[in-house]
Amino acid sequence: GSTADPALWSEVGALGFCGGLVPEEHGGTAMGFRATALALEAEARTLGASPLFQTGWIAAAALTQAGTREQKARFLPKIAAGEIRFALAVDEGAHHRPGAVQARCEMGRLSGLKRFVVDGAGADWLLVLAHVGGGTGFALVDASAQGVTRTPLSVVDSTDRADIRFDNVPAEMLGGGALRPAVIDGVLDVARAGVA
């Protein structure tokens, strides 16, 4: 299950770190990548297990860069306040190969399998790389929705990881549909930079 402490996550939000990449108009501190990266480094130094990387770094950046006006208004204030947890679900095998994604979203329904999803067992919402129409994008999925099956994984460190299966699950696409490859690469580059 989740290794994150909800009380600690709320405290991180109160300190402003969750909203480091969230614009002020949505309740964030808009500190930017450099300042938020310092918070990530400090957390990593103590092997802290919080949703800051997945939620305050990846999801905040993805929603800010590619979300619709309604999606930003719905999710960014909750991210900034430490009231919601996201997980990015990209990989479907043992290696990072976003170009080989098989998950598919059709008619607002997502099906597929994602492996080794960081914060996957405890997240409230999932940001899932999937094919849609003639392109690719990120599906926003309520992790508690019927058809979402999460299998927590035991790993060496303290991180929450899970395999997640989607069986005809209701989903909406970030930005309203398929995204340009450069936008997808930009979101994934933010995630890769955060790992580094």
VEXGUFI-842463 format. One record per residue (C-alpha): residue number from 1; z, x, y; residue in one letter. Coordinates in Angstrom, 1 decimal. Layout:
N
+-----+--------+--------+--------+----+
!   i !     up !   east !  north ! aa !
+-----+--------+--------+--------+----+
! NUM !      Z !      X !      Y !  A !
...
+-----+--------+--------+--------+----+
//
This chain:
196
+-----+--------+--------+--------+----+
!   i !     up !   east !  north ! aa !
+-----+--------+--------+--------+----+
!   1 !    0.0 !    0.0 !    0.0 !  G !
!   2 !    0.2 !    0.9 !    3.6 !  S !
!   3 !    2.2 !    4.0 !    4.5 !  T !
!   4 !    2.3 !    3.2 !    8.2 !  A !
!   5 !    5.6 !    2.0 !    9.8 !  D !
!   6 !    4.8 !   -1.1 !   11.9 !  P !
!   7 !    7.7 !   -0.4 !   14.3 !  A !
!   8 !    6.4 !    3.2 !   14.9 !  L !
!   9 !    2.9 !    1.9 !   15.5 !  W !
!  10 !    4.1 !   -0.5 !   18.2 !  S !
!  11 !    6.0 !    2.3 !   19.8 !  E !
!  12 !    2.8 !    4.5 !   19.8 !  V !
!  13 !    1.1 !    1.6 !   21.5 !  G !
!  14 !    3.9 !    1.3 !   24.1 !  A !
!  15 !    3.5 !    5.0 !   24.9 !  L !
!  16 !   -0.2 !    4.4 !   25.6 !  G !
!  17 !   -1.7 !    6.5 !   22.9 !  F !
!  18 !   -3.3 !    3.6 !   21.0 !  C !
!  19 !   -5.3 !    2.8 !   24.1 !  G !
!  20 !   -6.4 !    6.3 !   25.0 !  G !
!  21 !  -10.0 !    5.3 !   24.4 !  L !
!  22 !   -9.6 !    1.7 !   25.5 !  V !
!  23 !  -10.8 !    0.9 !   29.1 !  P !
!  24 !   -8.2 !   -0.2 !   31.5 !  E !
!  25 !   -9.8 !   -3.6 !   31.9 !  E !
!  26 !   -8.8 !   -4.3 !   28.2 !  H !
!  27 !   -5.2 !   -3.0 !   28.5 !  G !
!  28 !   -5.9 !    0.7 !   27.6 !  G !
!  29 !   -5.0 !    3.9 !   29.3 !  T !
!  30 !   -8.6 !    5.3 !   29.3 !  A !
!  31 !   -7.3 !    8.8 !   28.8 !  M !
!  32 !  -10.5 !    9.9 !   27.1 !  G !
!  33 !  -11.3 !   11.8 !   24.0 !  F !
!  34 !   -9.7 !   15.1 !   25.0 !  R !
!  35 !   -6.3 !   13.6 !   25.8 !  A !
!  36 !   -6.3 !   11.3 !   22.7 !  T !
!  37 !   -7.3 !   14.3 !   20.5 !  A !
!  38 !   -4.1 !   16.0 !   21.6 !  L !
!  39 !   -2.1 !   13.1 !   20.4 !  A !
!  40 !   -4.0 !   13.2 !   17.1 !  L !
!  41 !   -3.3 !   16.9 !   16.8 !  E !
!  42 !    0.4 !   16.4 !   17.4 !  A !
!  43 !    0.5 !   13.7 !   14.8 !  E !
!  44 !   -1.4 !   15.8 !   12.2 !  A !
!  45 !    1.0 !   18.8 !   12.9 !  R !
!  46 !    3.8 !   16.7 !   11.5 !  T !
!  47 !    1.7 !   14.9 !    8.8 !  L !
!  48 !    2.4 !   11.7 !   10.6 !  G !
!  49 !    1.1 !    8.6 !    8.8 !  A !
!  50 !    0.0 !    6.1 !   11.5 !  S !
!  51 !   -3.1 !    4.1 !   12.2 !  P !
!  52 !   -3.9 !    6.2 !   15.3 !  L !
!  53 !   -6.9 !    8.0 !   13.9 !  F !
!  54 !   -8.6 !    5.0 !   12.3 !  Q !
!  55 !   -7.6 !    2.4 !   14.9 !  T !
!  56 !   -7.0 !    4.2 !   18.2 !  G !
!  57 !   -9.7 !    6.7 !   17.7 !  W !
!  58 !  -12.5 !    5.3 !   15.5 !  I !
!  59 !  -12.3 !    1.6 !   16.0 !  A !
!  60 !  -11.5 !    1.8 !   19.7 !  A !
!  61 !  -14.5 !    4.1 !   20.2 !  A !
!  62 !  -16.8 !    1.9 !   18.1 !  A !
!  63 !  -15.8 !   -1.3 !   19.8 !  L !
!  64 !  -16.1 !    0.3 !   23.3 !  T !
!  65 !  -19.5 !    1.7 !   22.6 !  Q !
!  66 !  -21.1 !   -1.0 !   20.5 !  A !
!  67 !  -19.0 !   -4.2 !   20.6 !  G !
!  68 !  -20.1 !   -7.4 !   22.3 !  T !
!  69 !  -18.2 !   -8.6 !   25.4 !  R !
!  70 !  -16.3 !  -11.1 !   23.2 !  E !
!  71 !  -15.5 !   -8.5 !   20.5 !  Q !
!  72 !  -14.1 !   -6.1 !   23.1 !  K !
!  73 !  -12.0 !   -8.9 !   24.7 !  A !
!  74 !  -10.7 !  -10.0 !   21.3 !  R !
!  75 !   -9.8 !   -6.6 !   19.7 !  F !
!  76 !   -9.4 !   -3.9 !   22.3 !  L !
!  77 !   -6.2 !   -5.3 !   23.9 !  P !
!  78 !   -4.6 !   -5.5 !   20.5 !  K !
!  79 !   -5.6 !   -2.0 !   19.7 !  I !
!  80 !   -4.1 !   -0.7 !   23.0 !  A !
!  81 !   -0.8 !   -2.5 !   22.3 !  A !
!  82 !   -0.5 !   -1.3 !   18.7 !  G !
!  83 !   -0.7 !   -4.8 !   17.4 !  E !
!  84 !   -3.6 !   -4.4 !   15.0 !  I !
!  85 !   -4.8 !   -1.9 !   12.5 !  R !
!  86 !   -8.4 !   -1.1 !   11.6 !  F !
!  87 !  -10.0 !    1.0 !    8.8 !  A !
!  88 !  -13.5 !    2.5 !    8.8 !  L !
!  89 !  -15.2 !    1.9 !    5.4 !  A !
!  90 !  -18.4 !    4.0 !    5.0 !  V !
!  91 !  -18.5 !    5.9 !    1.7 !  D !
!  92 !  -19.4 !    4.3 !   -1.6 !  E !
!  93 !  -19.0 !    7.4 !   -3.8 !  G !
!  94 !  -17.1 !   10.7 !   -4.0 !  A !
!  95 !  -19.2 !   12.2 !   -1.1 !  H !
!  96 !  -19.9 !   11.3 !    2.5 !  H !
!  97 !  -23.4 !    9.9 !    2.4 !  R !
!  98 !  -23.9 !    7.2 !    5.0 !  P !
!  99 !  -27.6 !    7.2 !    4.5 !  G !
! 100 !  -27.1 !    6.0 !    0.9 !  A !
! 101 !  -25.1 !    2.9 !    1.7 !  V !
! 102 !  -25.7 !   -0.1 !   -0.6 !  Q !
! 103 !  -23.4 !   -2.7 !    1.0 !  A !
! 104 !  -25.2 !   -5.6 !    2.5 !  R !
! 105 !  -24.5 !   -8.3 !    5.0 !  C !
! 106 !  -26.7 !  -11.4 !    4.8 !  E !
! 107 !  -26.2 !  -14.7 !    6.5 !  M !
! 108 !  -22.8 !  -13.6 !    7.8 !  G !
! 109 !  -21.6 !  -12.7 !    4.2 !  R !
! 110 !  -20.8 !   -9.1 !    3.1 !  L !
! 111 !  -21.0 !   -7.8 !   -0.4 !  S !
! 112 !  -20.5 !   -4.2 !   -1.7 !  G !
! 113 !  -17.9 !   -1.6 !   -2.6 !  L !
! 114 !  -16.4 !    1.1 !   -0.4 !  K !
! 115 !  -14.4 !    4.0 !   -1.9 !  R !
! 116 !  -11.5 !    6.1 !   -0.6 !  F !
! 117 !  -11.0 !    4.1 !    2.6 !  V !
! 118 !   -8.4 !    5.7 !    4.8 !  V !
! 119 !   -5.8 !    3.1 !    5.9 !  D !
! 120 !   -7.7 !    0.7 !    3.7 !  G !
! 121 !   -4.7 !   -0.8 !    1.9 !  A !
! 122 !   -2.8 !   -1.6 !    5.1 !  G !
! 123 !   -5.5 !   -2.4 !    7.7 !  A !
! 124 !   -5.8 !   -5.9 !    9.2 !  D !
! 125 !   -9.5 !   -5.5 !    9.9 !  W !
! 126 !  -12.2 !   -3.4 !    8.3 !  L !
! 127 !  -15.2 !   -1.8 !   10.0 !  L !
! 128 !  -17.8 !   -1.7 !    7.2 !  V !
! 129 !  -21.1 !    0.2 !    7.3 !  L !
! 130 !  -23.7 !   -2.1 !    5.7 !  A !
! 131 !  -27.4 !   -3.1 !    5.8 !  H !
! 132 !  -28.2 !   -6.1 !    7.8 !  V !
! 133 !  -31.6 !   -7.6 !    8.4 !  G !
! 134 !  -34.0 !   -4.7 !    8.6 !  G !
! 135 !  -31.4 !   -2.2 !    9.7 !  G !
! 136 !  -27.9 !   -1.0 !    9.4 !  T !
! 137 !  -24.7 !   -1.7 !   11.3 !  G !
! 138 !  -21.0 !   -2.2 !   11.1 !  F !
! 139 !  -19.6 !   -5.4 !    9.8 !  A !
! 140 !  -16.2 !   -6.6 !   11.1 !  L !
! 141 !  -14.2 !   -8.1 !    8.3 !  V !
! 142 !  -10.8 !   -9.7 !    8.2 !  D !
! 143 !   -9.0 !   -7.7 !    5.5 !  A !
! 144 !   -7.1 !  -10.8 !    4.3 !  S !
! 145 !  -10.3 !  -12.8 !    3.8 !  A !
! 146 !  -11.0 !  -14.4 !    0.4 !  Q !
! 147 !  -13.3 !  -12.1 !   -1.5 !  G !
! 148 !  -11.8 !   -8.8 !   -0.3 !  V !
! 149 !  -10.2 !   -6.9 !   -3.2 !  T !
! 150 !   -8.2 !   -3.8 !   -2.2 !  R !
! 151 !   -7.1 !   -1.3 !   -4.9 !  T !
! 152 !   -4.6 !    1.2 !   -3.4 !  P !
! 153 !   -5.0 !    4.8 !   -4.5 !  L !
! 154 !   -2.4 !    7.4 !   -5.2 !  S !
! 155 !   -3.3 !   10.6 !   -3.3 !  V !
! 156 !   -1.6 !   14.0 !   -2.8 !  V !
! 157 !   -0.7 !   13.5 !    0.9 !  D !
! 158 !    1.0 !   10.5 !    2.6 !  S !
! 159 !   -2.2 !    8.7 !    3.6 !  T !
! 160 !   -2.9 !    5.2 !    2.7 !  D !
! 161 !   -6.3 !    5.1 !    0.8 !  R !
! 162 !   -7.9 !    2.3 !   -1.1 !  A !
! 163 !  -11.1 !    1.2 !   -2.8 !  D !
! 164 !  -12.3 !   -2.0 !   -1.4 !  I !
! 165 !  -14.7 !   -4.5 !   -3.0 !  R !
! 166 !  -16.4 !   -7.3 !   -0.9 !  F !
! 167 !  -17.6 !  -10.3 !   -2.7 !  D !
! 168 !  -19.6 !  -12.6 !   -0.4 !  N !
! 169 !  -16.9 !  -12.2 !    2.4 !  V !
! 170 !  -17.3 !  -13.7 !    5.9 !  P !
! 171 !  -18.3 !  -11.0 !    8.3 !  A !
! 172 !  -19.6 !  -10.6 !   11.8 !  E !
! 173 !  -21.7 !   -7.6 !   12.9 !  M !
! 174 !  -20.4 !   -5.2 !   15.6 !  L !
! 175 !  -22.7 !   -5.7 !   18.6 !  G !
! 176 !  -24.1 !   -8.9 !   17.0 !  G !
! 177 !  -26.5 !   -7.3 !   14.4 !  G !
! 178 !  -28.1 !   -4.0 !   13.3 !  A !
! 179 !  -27.5 !   -1.0 !   15.6 !  L !
! 180 !  -29.8 !    1.8 !   16.6 !  R !
! 181 !  -29.4 !    4.9 !   14.4 !  P !
! 182 !  -28.2 !    6.9 !   17.4 !  A !
! 183 !  -25.3 !    4.4 !   17.9 !  V !
! 184 !  -24.3 !    4.6 !   14.3 !  I !
! 185 !  -24.4 !    8.4 !   14.3 !  D !
! 186 !  -22.3 !    8.3 !   17.5 !  G !
! 187 !  -19.6 !    6.3 !   15.9 !  V !
! 188 !  -19.6 !    8.5 !   12.8 !  L !
! 189 !  -19.6 !   11.7 !   14.9 !  D !
! 190 !  -16.5 !   10.4 !   16.7 !  V !
! 191 !  -14.9 !    9.9 !   13.2 !  A !
! 192 !  -16.0 !   13.4 !   12.1 !  R !
! 193 !  -14.6 !   15.0 !   15.3 !  A !
! 194 !  -11.3 !   13.2 !   14.7 !  G !
! 195 !  -11.1 !   14.6 !   11.2 !  V !
! 196 !  -11.7 !   18.1 !   12.5 !  A !
+-----+--------+--------+--------+----+
//
